[in-house]
Amino acid sequence: MIGTTVKRQRTEEELAPLGIGELKLDSLYQDLAVHETVFYKKTEQQKVAVLKKFKNQQVKSQDVISQISGSDDCTTSNPLSVSAEQVESFAYLSKS
């Protein structure tokens, strides 16, 4: 069951740059968007490169990290580890 959930989350994350699925790109990351038909016409190597670029993208706003962590020192916080309350306030990907 957990394996299925993790696979589904991974799939949803990979669909976000294509504009399909439950998760959508935040406006700060629209430069990573690829139209679905363009993506599926790419070779496997090109598809992997698109997804790798998306997954390796740096957080674009240090202000967001500071607000989540409550600290000005962004190097000591992990923006991927936040409480449920923080997730409601600050979402990099939002449900449609």
N, C-alpha and C positions, 0 to 999 in steps of 0.2 A: 504494500500500500504506500509506504513512504517513497519507495523507488518510483512509483507511478506519479506521485505528486511532484517529486523533484524533476522528473522528465517533462511533465506538463509545464512547470514553471520555466524550465530552460527553453521549451518550445515557445512559450508566450514571450519571453525576453527576445528570442531570435526573430519573432514576427513583428515586434515593435518598430524597428526601423523601416519595415515594409508598409506600415500603416494598417496592418490587419491584426486581428486578435484582440484580447481584452486590454492589453497594456498599450499606451500611446506615448510617443516621445514628448518630452517637455519642449517648450518653444526654444530653450537654450541649445537644444541638440538637433534642431531641424536640418542642419547641414549634413547630418548623418543619414537622413531619410533617403531611401531608394524606392522608386516605384516598383510595385510587385512584379509587373510584367518585365521590366528591365532586369530585375534581380534573377528571375527564373530563366532568362535568356543567357545569363552569364555561364561561363564554364564552372566546374566544381571549384577549381583553384580561385577564381574570381569571387565566388560566393563565400568561400572561407575567408578571403581577404576582407570582404565587406563586414562580415560578422566579427572578425578579429579586431578591426578598427573600432567597431561599435563597443565591443566588450572591453577594450583597452583604453577607452576614452577617459580622460581626466575630468574631474569635477570642474566645471567652468566658473563657479561663483564661490569664492572663499567666504563671502558674507553668509551664505547658506550654511556652510560648515560651522562657522562661528556661532550662528544662532542655534543650531542643533546642539552643539557641545556646551554652549554657555561660556565659551572661552575664546579669547583672541588668538590663542596658540593652536593653530590648526594642525600642527604636526603631531600632537599627542592624542588626537581624537580619531575615531574610526567612524566616518559618516555612514558606513554600511551596517553599523550596529547601533540601532536607536530603539527607543521605547515605542510602544503602540501610540501613545499620545503624540510623540514627535512625528511619527509617520503620518498622522492625520494632518498635522500642520505643514510639514515639508515633504513633498513627494517629488522625486525625480521623474518617475513615471506615474501617470495618473490613470485611473480606470475611466473608461468612456461611459 
